[in-house]
């Protein structure tokens, strides 16, 4: 004779809690609130990544222009030619690698948004609802519901498919806004200042020493002007070198931020979701035999 549904307090409380959670998930699935929040928050992070990519490509462009600039100075009458590219080469190499990482970050964030939008389709909400109803019956009347463990597992699978990418996107966005966004914006501001400094150098190339005049007085005056310009050029190059060093430090910081933001956090969130799914897949069906 089939057993009646359990009446023990512990078993009934657990069934009630699972039923409430399942019905809440179905309601959230139809409203789309979770999906909208995931897309909205991820879009902010995605736009910031696009801005970083634009800044890196712009910096790469101005460096390419500046690398061909040669500056001739004559400190105390000795001619010296300096190539700006010698200062900018380390930064340019790092910028090229950083651009590829940011492109990968944009692809990662865009993929998360696309998958969250696809899994937010109304057909999946309908499929979740269709599997939730027999799962509730299997939960409360396991002996009267054929294939109760299978129905519960199928429901768990639909819940996982419906919400996993929205959950990953929300986790990534939360970590970004709580921990990474401020650091990222500060680093990007420093990179932008470096680009502006190099653009200024490109627009205002350092003057070359003046030609020798016939007059002794004019020659002496030109010599003094050359020395002043040489000291000015040296100061500008020293400032540029410091700015490049700071930019390299900020780029390394950004590389760490984007690695955490678009690789480590999504992978960790997906791993946690898969772990929860596997646990539910192997054990939640036992709720059909709760006592």
N, C-alpha and C positions, 0 to 999 in steps of 0.2 A: 504494500500500500504506500503511495507517495507520501513523503513527509511534508508536513505543513511548514509554512515559512516560520523561521525562528522567532521566538518572542522574547529571547533574552535581551536584557537592557543593553549590553555591550554590542551584540550583533546588530540590533535594531538601530542603535546610534550610528554605527559605522555605515550601515546601509543608507541611513537618512543623509549623512554627510556626503557620501559618494553621489547620491541622487541629486542633492542640491548643487554640488560642484558640476556635475554633468549638465544639468538643466541651465546653470549659469553660463557654461561654455557655449551651449547651443544659442542662448540669447545673445551673448557677446558676438558670436559668429554672424548672426543675422544683422545686428546693428552696425558692424564694421568699425566700431570705435577703436579697437586695438590696431586694426590695419591702418586706419587714418593716422593714429598717433605714431605708428612705426614709420609710415611714409613721410609724414611731416618732419619728424625729428631727424630721420636719415637724410632727408633732402637738405637740411641745414649743413650737416657734415659733408655731404656730397658737394655742395656749392663752395664750401671752404677748401675742399681738396682741389676743385677746379681752379679756384683763385691761386692756390699754391702752384699748380701746374703752369698757369699763365705767368706767374712771377718768375718761376725757374726758367721758362723758355725765353722770357724777356731778358733775364739776366744773362743767359747764354748768348743771346744776340748782341747785347752791348759789349760783352767781353770779347766776342769774335771781332767786333769792329776795333776795340781798343788794343787788341793784341798786336796789330800791325803798326801801332804808333811808336815812333822812336823820338826820344827827347835828347837833344844835344845841349850840353852845358859846358862852360869853360871856367871852372873854379881856378882862380889865380893863374889864368892863362893856359891851363892844360885842358885840352879837349877831351870830353868823355861822352859817349853815346849810351843811353839807357833805353832798354826796350820794356814797355809797360807789360808786355806779355809775360815776361819773366816773373813779375809779381802776381799776375792773374792766372797763370797756368794751373797751380794747385786747386784754386777755386773753380776753374772751368771744368777740370776733370771730375770734381765732386758734384758739380751742378748737373752734368750729363747723367751721372748715375742716379742722382736724386730725382731727375725728371722721369726716369723709367719707373722708379719706385712710386712716385705720385700717380703716374699713369695706371700702374697696377692697383693703387688705392682707389682711384676713380672707378676702375672696372669692378673691383670688389664691392664697393658701395652701390654702384649701379645694379649689379647682379642681385644684391640683397633686396633692393627696392623692387626690382622686376619680379623676383620670386615671391616676395610678400604680396605684391599686387595680384599675381597669378593665383596664389593660394587663397586669396580673399574673394575668389569668384563665388557667385551665388550658387553655382552648381555644387561646389564643395560644401557650402553651408547646408544645402538640401540633402546631400549625401550624409553629412554628419547627423542631421536630424533623423533621417531614415534609419541609421544604425543605432542612434541613441535610444529610440523607443523600444526595440527588442532587447537592448542591453539592460534597460531598466527592468523589463520583465524578467530577464535572466538573473538580475541582481536580487529581486524580491521573491521570485518563485523559481528557483533553479531546477527543482525536480519536475516541474510542470512545463519547463521550457526546453525543447529539444536543442542540443548543441549549445548550452548556456556558456561554457568557457569560450567557445569559438565566437559567439556573439559579443562577449565582453572584449575579447582580443581585437576583433574587427573594429569595435568602437574606439578602443585605445589607439589603433592605427589611424583612424580618421581624425581623431583629436590631434595626434602628432603632426600629420600632414597639414592640417588646417592652420595650426598656430606656430609651428616650429620656426618658420622664417620671419614671421612678425616678432616672435620672442627674441630671435637673434638680432634683428635690426634694432629693437628697443634696448636691448642690453648694450649694443655697440654705441647707440646714441646717448644712453645714460652715462656710460663711462667717459665718453667724449666730453659731454657738457659738464660733468662733475669734476673731471680731473685734467683732461687734455686740452680743452678749447682755449683756455687763457694762455697756456704755455705756447700753444701753436700760433695764436695771433701775435704774441710778443715776438716770437722768432721770425714770423713772416714780415713784421714791421722792420726788423733789423735788416732782413734781406732786401726789402724795398729801398731802404736808405742806401745800402751798398750799390744797388742798381742806379739810383739817382746820382750818386757820387761818380760812378763810372760814366754815366751819360753826360755829366757836366764836363768831365775830362775830354770826352769825345767832341763836345760842342766847342770847347775852348782849349785847343791844343797849346802846349807850352811853346812860347816864342823861342825862336832860334837866335843866336847871338847876332848883333847888328854888324853890318859891313864896316870895314875900316874907312874912316874919312881922311881927307888930306890934312886937315888942321890938327895940330898937336893937341889943342884944347878939346876939339871934338873927339879925337881918339881917346883921350883920358876920360871924357864924359861917357863915351860908349863903353869903355872898360868897366867903369863903375856900374853902369846900367846892367852890363852882363853879369857882374857879381851878384847884384841884387836879384836878378832874375834866376840865377843859378841857385841861390839860397831859397828862393820862393819855390822853385821846382823841387828841390830836395825836400822841403817841408811838405809839399803836396804829395810827393811819392811816399814819404814816411807815413803821412796820414792815411793814404790809400792802402799801404801795407797793413796798418793797424786795422783798417776797416775790413780788409780781406780776411785777416785772421779772425776777427769777430764773426764774419759771415760764415766762415768754415765751421766755427763752433756751433753757430745757430743751425746750419744745415745738418750737422751731425745730430743735434737735438731733435730736429724735425724728422730725420730718418728714424730715430727711436720712436717718436710719437706716432708716425704713420705705420710703423711695424706693429706697434701695440694696438693701434686703432683699427686697422683693416686686416690684420692677420691673427694676432694672438687672441684678442677679445672675441671675434666671431668664431674662431675655432674652439675656444674654451666654452662659449655659449652653446655651440652645436654639440660639443662633446657632452655637456651637462644634459642637454635635451635627449640625446641618444641614450645616455645612461638611465635617465628617468623612463624613457620608453621601454628599454630592455627590462628594467625592473617591473614595470607595469605589465609587460607582455608575459612575463614568467610567473608573476605573483598575484596580479589584481584579479585574475580569473578565479582565484581562490575565494574571493568575496562571495561567490555563488554558494559556497559551503560555510559561510559564517555562522557561528552559533553563539 
